[in-house]
Amino acid sequence: MGLLDIFGKTPEKPQLLQLPSGSFTVDASGRILTSTLPRAFPEKHVQEVSRRVLEAFRQAREAGLPLNELIIRYSAFKITAREQRGGAMVFLAPQGPKTN
């Protein structure tokens, strides 16, 4: 039955999280140094954001591109990262609907 057992399991329901507002700094190895994010925001998400930000800065350095700041905008969320001596300072901010 082994393979068919996966169909009988009920998948975990995804947990909805409030979009965080705050900032954090990481060193070049990805270790979180400071954070103003809510404690309820999972550390694994912070680690994933920092891993991807540091990877983007690393790839830019290797390609010889002068990248000091990275801004990622989603419809409801904005990530701003600034390179700092191999590490980064990352700002997370929810975005409201745009009105003219």
C-alpha positions as CSV (number, residue, x, y, z in Angstrom):
1,M,0.0,0.0,0.0
2,G,2.9,2.4,0.6
3,L,2.5,4.7,-2.4
4,L,-1.3,4.9,-2.0
5,D,-1.0,5.9,1.6
6,I,-0.2,9.5,0.6
7,F,-3.7,9.9,-0.9
8,G,-5.4,9.0,2.4
9,K,-3.6,11.6,4.5
10,T,-5.3,14.9,5.0
11,P,-2.9,17.7,4.0
12,E,-2.1,20.4,6.6
13,K,-4.3,23.5,6.1
14,P,-2.2,26.5,5.2
15,Q,-2.1,29.0,8.0
16,L,-2.9,32.6,7.1
17,L,-0.5,35.1,8.5
18,Q,-0.8,38.8,8.9
19,L,1.7,40.6,6.7
20,P,4.5,41.8,8.9
21,S,5.8,45.4,9.2
22,G,9.3,46.0,10.4
23,S,12.9,45.4,9.6
24,F,15.8,43.1,10.3
25,T,19.5,42.9,9.6
26,V,21.5,39.8,8.7
27,D,25.2,39.2,8.4
28,A,26.9,37.7,5.4
29,S,26.2,34.2,6.6
30,G,22.5,34.8,7.0
31,R,22.4,35.0,10.7
32,I,19.8,37.4,12.0
33,L,21.4,40.2,14.1
34,T,18.5,42.5,14.9
35,S,14.8,42.5,14.2
36,T,11.8,44.7,14.8
37,L,9.4,42.2,13.3
38,P,6.5,40.8,15.4
39,R,7.4,37.6,17.3
40,A,4.4,35.9,15.7
41,F,6.0,36.1,12.3
42,P,7.7,32.7,11.7
43,E,11.5,32.8,11.7
44,K,11.6,30.4,8.8
45,H,10.0,33.1,6.6
46,V,12.6,35.6,7.8
47,Q,15.3,33.2,7.0
48,E,13.9,32.5,3.5
49,V,13.7,36.2,2.7
50,S,17.2,36.9,4.0
51,R,18.6,33.9,2.0
52,R,17.1,35.1,-1.2
53,V,18.2,38.7,-0.6
54,L,21.8,37.7,0.2
55,E,21.8,35.5,-2.9
56,A,20.7,38.4,-5.2
57,F,23.4,40.6,-3.8
58,R,26.0,37.8,-4.2
59,Q,25.0,37.2,-7.8
60,A,25.2,40.9,-8.6
61,R,28.7,41.1,-7.1
62,E,29.8,38.1,-9.1
63,A,28.4,39.6,-12.3
64,G,30.2,42.9,-11.6
65,L,26.9,44.8,-11.2
66,P,26.7,47.6,-8.6
67,L,23.7,46.6,-6.7
68,N,23.2,48.4,-3.4
69,E,19.5,48.3,-3.0
70,L,16.8,45.8,-4.0
71,I,13.1,46.6,-4.0
72,I,10.5,44.0,-4.6
73,R,6.9,45.1,-4.8
74,Y,3.9,42.8,-4.6
75,S,0.3,44.1,-4.8
76,A,0.0,44.0,-1.0
77,F,3.6,43.8,0.2
78,K,6.9,45.6,-0.3
79,I,10.4,44.3,0.5
80,T,13.3,46.7,0.5
81,A,16.8,45.4,1.1
82,R,20.1,47.4,1.4
83,E,23.4,45.7,1.1
84,Q,25.7,46.2,4.1
85,R,29.2,44.8,4.1
86,G,28.2,41.4,2.8
87,G,25.0,41.3,4.9
88,A,21.8,43.3,4.5
89,M,19.2,45.4,6.1
90,V,15.7,44.3,5.0
91,F,12.5,46.3,5.4
92,L,9.1,44.6,5.2
93,A,6.0,46.7,4.7
94,P,2.4,45.9,3.9
95,Q,1.0,48.0,1.1
96,G,-2.6,49.2,1.0
97,P,-4.7,49.7,-2.1
98,K,-3.4,52.5,-4.3
99,T,-5.8,55.4,-4.8
100,N,-5.4,58.5,-7.0
